[in-house]
Amino acid sequence: MMTRLFFLICFLLSHLSFSQALRSGTWVKIGVTQTGPQKLDYELIARISPDFANADPRRFRLYGNGGTPLPQPNATARPTDLIENAIAVTGEADGRFDRGDALLFWGESPHVIRQDSATGRLGHTINPYSDTTFYFLTIGTEPGKRLANRAAGTGAGLPVLSSFTHYAYRETEQTNRVQSGREWLGEFFGVTTEQTFSFDPPGLLPSRPVQITSGGLA
């Protein structure tokens, strides 16, 4: 029995891929809470780690796998190591990281908003394990992955857009009925029959419909 168990453990370990990215080098851990463009200027990076102030910025490399939790089914494919992300470093052409230079990248919140391909409606996924997405910045031995430059178009023949769909949600994750697991609920009503929650989206058009989805548990 012990021989078979030892063989099984060795077999499983031999088929696992362990992280290579974080094995060596100087690393800076960056936390992101909102999806959108992120900027790290010279002063901030140099204050966190002086090694970056004297390094060739063309070798700056950023790694991260976004903020969504790993899939629950073990058979679902997922990255086995950190993935390098494309970034932009202003002023890197001279090989120096100077005051006025900055690192730009697109960061993701751990709570993701996506469009349902079947219904066309927007929806969100709450990460039950973290309220922050982490990215890792290092100085590589070779130039890092960069965002490609694209010439601005003329816009000829494209439709003129004067409105867009805004999505907002309230999911406070305050209550857990069994004090365990991933299923959390929002506000508890108890003997209260009514609560008010306000949303103030910018530029709301009074003539356009509003879709509201709510859920509850008795």
C-alpha positions as CSV (number, residue, x, y, z in Angstrom):
1,M,0.0,0.0,0.0
2,M,2.8,2.4,0.9
3,T,4.7,1.6,-2.3
4,R,1.6,2.3,-4.4
5,L,0.9,5.6,-2.6
6,F,4.5,6.7,-3.0
7,F,4.5,5.9,-6.7
8,L,1.2,7.8,-7.2
9,I,2.6,10.9,-5.5
10,C,5.8,10.8,-7.6
11,F,3.8,10.3,-10.8
12,L,1.6,13.4,-10.0
13,L,4.6,15.6,-9.2
14,S,6.4,14.6,-12.3
15,H,3.5,15.9,-14.4
16,L,3.2,19.3,-12.6
17,S,4.8,22.4,-14.0
18,F,6.2,24.6,-11.3
19,S,6.6,28.4,-11.8
20,Q,9.8,29.4,-13.6
21,A,9.1,33.1,-13.8
22,L,9.6,34.0,-10.1
23,R,12.6,31.7,-9.6
24,S,15.2,34.5,-9.8
25,G,15.7,38.2,-10.2
26,T,14.3,41.4,-8.5
27,W,10.5,41.5,-8.4
28,V,8.0,44.2,-7.5
29,K,4.4,43.1,-6.6
30,I,1.7,45.5,-7.9
31,G,-1.9,45.4,-6.7
32,V,-4.8,46.5,-8.9
33,T,-8.4,46.9,-7.7
34,Q,-10.1,48.5,-10.7
35,T,-10.0,47.5,-14.4
36,G,-8.4,50.1,-16.7
37,P,-5.0,51.6,-17.7
38,Q,-2.4,51.7,-14.9
39,K,0.6,54.0,-14.7
40,L,3.8,53.6,-12.7
41,D,6.0,56.6,-12.9
42,Y,9.8,56.8,-12.3
43,E,9.5,58.2,-8.8
44,L,7.1,55.4,-7.6
45,I,9.1,52.5,-9.1
46,A,12.4,53.9,-7.9
47,R,11.1,54.4,-4.4
48,I,9.8,50.8,-4.3
49,S,13.0,49.3,-5.6
50,P,16.1,51.4,-6.4
51,D,17.3,48.6,-8.8
52,F,14.8,49.7,-11.4
53,A,16.1,53.3,-11.3
54,N,19.4,52.3,-12.8
55,A,18.2,49.5,-15.1
56,D,17.6,49.5,-18.8
57,P,13.8,50.0,-19.1
58,R,13.7,48.0,-22.3
59,R,14.2,44.9,-20.1
60,F,11.3,45.6,-17.9
61,R,8.9,42.7,-18.0
62,L,5.4,42.4,-16.4
63,Y,3.7,39.1,-15.5
64,G,0.2,38.4,-14.3
65,N,-2.8,36.2,-15.1
66,G,-5.6,38.6,-14.6
67,G,-8.0,38.7,-11.6
68,T,-10.6,36.0,-12.1
69,P,-10.4,32.9,-9.9
70,L,-9.3,29.6,-11.2
71,P,-12.0,27.4,-12.6
72,Q,-13.5,24.9,-10.1
73,P,-13.4,21.7,-12.3
74,N,-9.9,20.3,-12.2
75,A,-10.1,19.2,-15.8
76,T,-10.5,22.8,-17.1
77,A,-7.3,24.1,-18.6
78,R,-5.6,26.9,-16.8
79,P,-2.1,28.5,-17.0
80,T,0.6,26.7,-15.1
81,D,2.9,29.7,-14.8
82,L,2.7,33.5,-14.8
83,I,2.0,34.9,-18.2
84,E,4.0,37.9,-19.5
85,N,1.8,40.9,-20.3
86,A,2.5,43.5,-23.0
87,I,3.4,47.0,-21.6
88,A,4.5,50.4,-22.8
89,V,7.5,52.3,-21.2
90,T,7.7,55.9,-22.2
91,G,11.2,57.2,-22.9
92,E,12.8,53.7,-23.0
93,A,14.4,54.2,-26.4
94,D,17.5,55.8,-24.8
95,G,18.1,52.7,-22.6
96,R,17.7,54.8,-19.4
97,F,14.8,55.1,-16.9
98,D,14.7,58.8,-16.1
99,R,12.4,61.2,-14.3
100,G,9.4,61.8,-16.6
101,D,9.4,58.2,-17.9
102,A,6.6,55.8,-16.9
103,L,5.4,52.2,-17.3
104,L,1.9,51.8,-18.6
105,F,-0.2,48.6,-18.7
106,W,-3.8,47.4,-18.7
107,G,-4.8,46.0,-15.3
108,E,-7.9,43.9,-14.4
109,S,-10.0,44.0,-11.3
110,P,-10.5,40.7,-9.5
111,H,-14.3,41.3,-10.1
112,V,-14.9,41.0,-13.9
113,I,-17.7,42.4,-16.0
114,R,-18.3,40.5,-19.3
115,Q,-21.0,40.3,-22.0
116,D,-23.0,37.1,-22.3
117,S,-22.5,35.9,-25.9
118,A,-26.0,34.3,-26.0
119,T,-28.1,37.1,-24.5
120,G,-25.9,40.1,-25.2
121,R,-26.4,41.3,-21.6
122,L,-23.6,42.3,-19.3
123,G,-22.9,40.4,-16.2
124,H,-20.2,40.2,-13.5
125,T,-18.3,37.7,-11.5
126,I,-17.2,38.3,-8.0
127,N,-13.8,36.8,-7.0
128,P,-14.6,35.1,-3.7
129,Y,-10.9,34.8,-2.7
130,S,-9.4,38.2,-3.2
131,D,-10.3,41.9,-3.6
132,T,-7.0,42.7,-5.4
133,T,-5.3,41.5,-8.6
134,F,-1.5,41.2,-8.4
135,Y,1.0,41.7,-11.2
136,F,4.7,41.2,-10.9
137,L,7.4,43.5,-12.4
138,T,11.0,42.4,-13.0
139,I,14.1,43.3,-14.9
140,G,14.7,40.6,-17.5
141,T,17.9,39.5,-19.3
142,E,16.2,40.3,-22.6
143,P,13.8,43.0,-23.9
144,G,10.2,42.5,-22.6
145,K,6.9,42.2,-24.4
146,R,5.6,45.6,-25.6
147,L,2.3,47.0,-26.8
148,A,2.3,47.4,-30.6
149,N,1.9,50.9,-32.0
150,R,-1.0,51.5,-34.3
151,A,-1.5,54.5,-36.5
152,A,-4.7,56.5,-35.8
153,G,-7.5,56.0,-38.3
154,T,-9.5,58.7,-40.1
155,G,-12.8,57.3,-38.9
156,A,-14.3,57.7,-42.4
157,G,-17.4,55.5,-42.9
158,L,-17.7,54.6,-39.2
159,P,-21.0,55.2,-37.4
160,V,-21.1,58.2,-34.9
161,L,-21.8,56.9,-31.4
162,S,-23.5,59.2,-28.9
163,S,-24.3,56.8,-26.2
164,F,-23.1,53.5,-24.6
165,T,-24.3,50.9,-22.2
166,H,-23.3,51.4,-18.6
167,Y,-23.2,48.5,-16.1
168,A,-23.2,48.9,-12.3
169,Y,-23.8,46.4,-9.6
170,R,-24.1,46.1,-5.8
171,E,-23.0,42.9,-4.2
172,T,-21.6,43.5,-0.8
173,E,-21.0,39.9,0.3
174,Q,-22.0,40.5,3.9
175,T,-23.9,37.4,4.9
176,N,-23.1,33.7,4.9
177,R,-25.8,31.3,6.2
178,V,-23.4,28.5,7.2
179,Q,-20.3,30.6,7.9
180,S,-18.4,28.6,5.3
181,G,-18.0,28.2,1.6
182,R,-18.1,30.6,-1.4
183,E,-21.8,31.5,-1.3
184,W,-22.2,35.0,0.3
185,L,-25.2,37.3,0.2
186,G,-25.8,41.0,0.5
187,E,-27.8,43.0,3.0
188,F,-29.9,41.2,5.6
189,F,-33.4,42.4,5.8
190,G,-34.7,40.6,9.0
191,V,-37.8,42.4,10.2
192,T,-37.1,45.3,7.8
193,T,-39.3,45.1,4.7
194,E,-37.6,47.9,2.7
195,Q,-34.1,49.2,1.9
196,T,-32.9,51.8,-0.6
197,F,-29.8,51.5,-2.8
198,S,-28.8,54.4,-5.0
199,F,-27.0,54.4,-8.3
200,D,-25.9,57.5,-10.0
201,P,-24.5,56.6,-13.5
202,P,-22.9,59.6,-15.4
203,G,-24.8,61.0,-18.4
204,L,-27.9,58.9,-17.9
205,L,-30.3,59.4,-20.9
206,P,-33.9,59.7,-19.5
207,S,-35.4,58.4,-22.7
208,R,-33.5,55.0,-22.7
209,P,-34.7,51.9,-20.8
210,V,-33.0,50.6,-17.7
211,Q,-32.6,46.8,-17.1
212,I,-32.6,45.8,-13.4
213,T,-31.8,42.3,-12.1
214,S,-32.1,41.3,-8.5
215,G,-31.9,38.2,-6.4
216,G,-32.9,37.2,-2.9
217,L,-33.0,34.2,-0.5
218,A,-35.7,33.7,2.1
